[in-house]
């Protein structure tokens, strides 16, 4: 008798722990393609103009920032600047952007990246190896405690530059180790598709609160009618376009419009939303695979000048 769909949700952590216990760090390859698709992960000085504005503005004093996770008083920004040509030529007023002064992992960093659903570090470690910015700090979390243990015991794991922690993206009661409005980049690589569709919106909305104004959310995930979807057999579909694999892990296949709705409802602005269709040939197995992925970049708006 097949396991009822509800069990896949209740025991999701078990299925992912079992997955990583079996495969450890041998299933996924390091994603060095990230820097071609997402150059924001290895930012140039031109791409970091917002970070420079925020740093220069630390001298300004103003009312403190109250956050749900780290409540304290701190300096805020009353700085006005002219955006570079890539933005509209309008004056923006930054206020209440300074993160909490209390200590938290990466509190002294000037550029903060969070990867959600980091697995065994196939994204995190290439970032740390490639981006030598001394102000960089990378957070990474995963639903699987086994995966996080593998990250923390990796020879390349450096606690002075990285903080790995177990986190359930769908648990609204769990706090993040950093305050709201503190991250420059959030990465979701083939992770949003692993959670129940009904819980996706709240998860994205909550993540968006972690971004500082001007910060970016980057996503790459499975698109509708990808080869993997077409190969599922009868009985593996839990709901519309949401399937369970043989190992108990689950996957959803998105359309561009669905992802656009998730991000814009969370208050983010579209920078990129495209379909990546590729033909992959496995000559060893003589297989032809038609892959469909969706790649997105959505930015948290800069606060408008209301004066």
N, C-alpha and C positions, 0 to 999 in steps of 0.2 A: 504494500500500500504506500503510495507516495506521501511524502511529508507535506502537511497542509502549508499553504503559502505563509501563514502567520508565523510558523516556526522559523522560516528563513529570516524573518525580521528579529524575532526574539533571540535567536542563536547566531546572529550575523557575526558577532565577534569570534565565536568558535570556528566558523567556516573560514574566516580570514586568518586566524591564528594557525589553523591546520594547513592552510595554503602555504604560509611562510615557513612553517616547520618542515614541510616537504621540500619546497623549492629553495629556501634560504635566499641567498643572493645570486642564484644561477638562472632565474627565469627571465628577468628583464635586463636589457642591455642599458648601459649608461647613455643618457640622452644628450649627446653632444650637439645634436641638431637644434637644440633649444636656442642657441645664441644666433642662429640664422633666422629662426622664426620669431624669437622674442629677444631682440637686442637690448631690451630694457634690463635684462638680467646681467648684462655687462655694460653698465651705463657709461657713456662718454660725458665729459664736462658739459657739452651742449644739452644733453638729455637730462642733466641734473640741475637745471636752472632753478627749479622750485626748491630743491634741497639747499642751494646756496642762499636763496632768499630767506628760508626758515632759519638758517644758521646765523646770518647777519642780523636777523631781527630778535635774537635772544636778548639783546641789550634793552629792548623795549619792555616797559612794565605795564601791567594791566591786571584785570580781574583774573582769578584762577580758573583753571579748567576742572570741571567736575565730571568724572567718568563713573560709570556704574561699577567698573572693576577696580579702579585705583582712584579713590577720592582724596584729593589733596589740593593745595593751592600752588600755583606756578605762574611764571611769566606767560603772557600771551603776546600775540603779534598785532601791532597796529600799523604795520608796514604797508605802504602802497608802492607798487612797482609796475613797470610797463612790461608786458609779456613779449617774448621774442616772436619773430615772424610766424612760427608754426602755430601760434595761437592768434585769436582775434586781437586787433590792436585796441584793447579796452583796458582801462585801469581796474585792477582788482584789489580789494581790501582784504587782507588776511587777519582774522581775529580768532582767538580761542584755539590756536593750532598747536601750541607748545605742549608736549606730552608731560605727564606727571613727573615731578622731580624726584619722587620716591624711587628707590632702587628696584629694578626688575631686570631680568635677563636681557642684555643688549641695550640697557638704558643709556649708555654713553655712545652708542652707534649713531652715525649720521645717515645711514641708508639701511633700511630694514626690509627684509624679504621673508614672507611666510609661504611655505608650501604645505598645502592641505592634502592629506593622503599620500605621504612621502614614500610609503613602502620601505624598502631597504636602502634608500638614498640614491637612486639612479639619476635623480635630478639635483639633489642637494650637493652631492660631492663634486660633480662637474662644475657647479656654480662656484663652490669654494676654491676649486683648483684653478678656475679661469679668471675669476674676478678677484684681483689682489688689492682692491680698495681697502685701506686700513680702517675705514669707517663702516665697512659692511658688517652686518650681522644677519644670519639666516636662522629662522625658526622653521621647524618641520614637525608635523604631527601626523599620526595615523591612528585608525581605529584599533589596529592590532598591536597588542603589547609585545608580541613576538617580533614584529617588524621593527619596533622602536628599540628593542634590545639589540637587534642586529645592527642598527644604525649606531647606537652608542658604543658597541664593541668593535666597530670598524676602525682600522688603524688610522684612517684619515679624519676621524671625528675629533674636532678641536672645540672643547667647551668655551674657549675664549672667543670663538667666532660663530658658534652654532649651538642651538638649544633644541633637543628633540624631546617630545612629550606625547603621551597617549591622550587622544581626544576624540570624542564622539561628535561629529559635525551636527548631528540631529538633536543633541541633548542641550536644550535651552538653559538648563540649570548649571551646566559646566562653564566655568569662566576660562578665559584665555590668559596666558601669563604676561600679556602686554596690554596697555590701556587702549581705549578707543582713540581714533585719530592719530595713530602712531606708525602705521606701516606705509611704505612706498609701493610695494608690490605684493600681491597675493597670487599664487600659482595654483591652478587646479588642472592636473594632467590625468585624464582618464579616471577621475574620482567622483565627480558629481553623478555620473551615470550609475554608480554603485549603490545609490541610496533610493529609498522609496520616493516616487515622483511627488507624492503629496507633501513631502517634507522638504523639497528642494528650495521653495521660495523663502521659507523662514531661515534656512541655512545661509543662503546668499545674502539676504537682507542683514543678517547678523554679521557676516563677514565684512560687508560693506562699511559697517560702523568702525571697523578696525583701520580702514584706510584713512590717511590724512587727505585733505582736499588736494586734488591733483594726482593722487595715487591711482594705481592701475590694477585691475584684476585681469589675469591672463588665463585663458582656458583652451584646452584641446581635448576633444572627446569624440565619442562614436556618433556618426551621422546615420540618418534613416536609410535603411537598405544596404548598410555595410555588409560585406561578405559574412561576417560573424552572425548577423541577424538572420540572414537567409539560410544559414546552416542549422539553425535550431530546429529540433524535431517537435512533433506534436506532443503536447503535454508540458512543454518547458516554458510556455508563455504564462506569466502570472497575471498580467493585465496588459492594456494596450502598449505595445512596443517595449515591454518590461519583461525580461526573461531570467530564468535561473539556469546556471551552468551545472554540469555534472558534479562539481565539487561543492555546490551549495551557495557559491557567490552569485551575485545578481548583476544585471547590466541593462541600462536603458539606452535607446537609440533616438537621438534628438533631431529636430528640424531647426533651421536658423531662426525661425519666428519664435519657437518655444524658448530658446536661449535668450533672444532679444527681450522677450517679455519678462523673464526671470531677472535679468540685469537692470532693465529700465524701471521695473516696479520697485527695485531696491534703490532707485535714485541715481543710477549710474548712466553715463553718456557713452554712446557707441563710438568707438574708434575704428574697430574692425570686426566684421562678422562674415566669414567666408567658408565655403565648402572646399575641402581638399580631396579630390578624387584621384586615386592612384591605382595603377595596375602593377601588382607585385608578382614576380615569377620565381618560384622555387624550383630551380633546375634539378636539384637532387631528387625531389619527390615528384617532379614533373607536374607541379600544380600552378595554376593561374588564379590569382586572388584579386578581386576588385574591392578595394578599400574605400570607404567614405568616412572622412573625419570632418569635424567642424572646429574652426579656430576662431577665437574671439578675444578682443581687447576692449574693455570698458573702463572708463575713467570716472572717478568721483569728482563732481564739479567743484571749481574754485568758488569761494564765497563771493557773491556780488557786492559791489560797492553801493550801499543804500543811502550814503550821505549825499 
